[in-house]
Structures are given as structure tokens and as C-alpha cells.
Amino acid sequence: MKSSLSAVLCAALALSACGTVRESRINPFNWFRSSTEAETTETQVRTAKDEDPRALVDQVVEMSIDRAPGGAIVTATGLPVRQGFWNAELVRVESDADAPTDTLVYDFRIASPGTATPVGTEPSRLVTAARFLSDQDLEGIRTILVRGAQNQRQARR
């Protein structure tokens, strides 16, 4: 009886300590918060277009960062103006004068269909792109920003 009571007491104490781990930086679920939306300036869109022939997605509607072994996966969902866009990729912007040094900036690039396509419904136009970032890539990074033509989304630590 004494051994089972002490085992239950130890388990209860161990579980009560989980409340402090939940809010700590040790917990990988706290590494990046959910994304927020921000406006994109016209100069960002113009300078980004010179580097890659693909267009920026019209809107970045969702962004998430999921922990993975050895790093994290940045996933972004974009909404182009019509159906048929393809070859989606998150392209890293190396020299962004507006971004702080602790920020990774990615452009959400997509290739146009080349021919006239219908507009279609919003769910039929959604395009998703993802990128793996190693722990070395994330070292010293506090914010990850994904840019589209109309808006940008960011996630902070």
C-alpha cells in the first residue's frame, strides 16, 4: 500500500512540473508563435521581381512553422488571382535592407499558367510551398517572414 501511494504521489509531482515546461523555451511548441499578417511595401515587390522571373503569389493566407528533427519546416499557403499557377517555392531573400538581422525573409514565388485559365473558387486556387530550415539556419533567428504581392505573414519566437 505504501509503495503504490508513494508512486502515485511521485507521478502527481512529476505531472505538476509539466505546467512550467509548457510555457518555457525548452518546449519546442513555443519556438515560433502563430503567424500574423502585415502589409507589403511597393519597393519590396519591385526589387524582388528582378531576381526571379516567377511572380509573387497574390496573397499569403496561411503560414506555419513545424518542428522537425534537425530544424523546422516553414509551410506557407498562397492564393493566386486565378487557377493554374504552379512551381511554388519559398525563395530566400538574402539582401533585404528593411529586415533586421534576426529575420529570415522568403518570397512566395509561383509560375503563371501561361494561358488563360478560369478564376475558380478560392479553395481551388490555393497553392502550398514548404522549406526545411536546419538548426544552423535558425541560429540567432527570431522572426521568419513570408512575402506575397499584397501582404506578408510573419512568425516570431
N, C-alpha and C positions, 0 to 999 in steps of 0.2 A: 504494500500500500504506500509506504514512504517513498519507494523508488519511482512509482508511477506519478505520485504527486509532485515530486521534485522534477521529473521530466516535463510534466505539464507546465510547471512554473518556469522552467528554463525556456521552453518553447514560447511562452507568453512574453517573457522578457526579450527574447530574440526578435519576435514579431513587432514589439513596440518600438524597437530601434529602427525598423524599416521606415517609419514616418520621417525621420531626419534624413535618411538616404534619398527619399523621394524628392526632396527639394534641393539636394546637394548637387555639386558639379560632377560628382562621381557617376551619377545616374546618366547613362547615355541618352535617355529620352529628353533630358534637359539641355542637351548640347545646342540645339537650334530650336527656336520657338516657331510657331506657325508664321507663314508669310503674310506680309502686309503690302498694300498697293501704294504706288507713288506715281506722280506724273513724269513723263519723259520730255526732256527739252528738245527743241528742234536741232540744236547743234549736235547732240548725241546721235540722232538718227542720220544726219548728213555725213558725219565723219565715219560712222560705222559702215555705211553703204560702200565706201571706196575700197574697203579691204576684201569684201566677199560679194560676188555677183548675185547671190541669193538675197531675197528680200527679208526684212524683219517681219515676223508674224504680226498681224494687226493688233491683237490683244493677248496678253499673258493672263489667263483666267485662274490658273492654279499653279502653286509651286510647293514642293515638299522636299525635305532632306531626311533621308533614312540612313541610319547607322548600318554599316556593313563591315565584315572582317577586314581590317587594314585601312579603313577610311569611311567614306559616306557616299551615298548616291543622291545626286540632285536630279529631281524629276520636275519637269515643267509641262503644263498643258496650255496650248495656244489655240486661238480662234482666228483663222484667216477670214478674209472677206467673202470667199466662195469655196466651193468644193474643188478637190483635185490637187491641192498643194501636197508636196511630197519632199523627201530628202531633208527631214527636220534634224537639226543639230544645235546643241548649245555650244557656241563658239566663244572661247575666252578672249576678252578684250585686254590686251597687255598694257597699253598706254592710255589710260583714261585720266586726264588731269583733274576732273571733278571728283573722282573717287578717292577716299582716304587709303592709306597703305594697308590697313587691316581689312580691306574689302576686296572680294573676288567679283568681277563683273563678267557676265556672259550675255551675248546676244543670242536670241532665239531666231535662228535662220531657217527659212524654208524656200524650196524651189517652186516656182509657179508652174501650173499645168501646161502652159504653152498654147492651149486652145481655149475657146470659150466653154465654160462649164457653168452649170446652174448654181445659184446661190445655195439652195438646200436649207435644211433645218440646222439649227445650231449644233445639236449632237452629231450630225453627220459631217460637220466641218472640223471638229476637234482633232488636233494633232498633238502627239506627245513625244517629247525628247528627253533623254536622260544622259547623265555623265557621271562617271566614277571619279571621286577625288580621294587620293591617298591621304594617310595621316600626315605625311610630309607636306602635301599641298595645303592642308588645313592648319598647319602650324602657324600661329600668330594671327589667324583669320577670325574676325568677329562677325562679319556680315557677308552674305552671299546675295548678289543682285542679278536678276534675270530681266533683260530689257526686251520690249517689243516696240512697235511703231507708236502705239497710242499710250501705253503705260509700261510700268515695270513693277516687279514684285521682289521683295527682299525678305530674308530671314536672318535674324540676329541671335547671337548666343546669349 
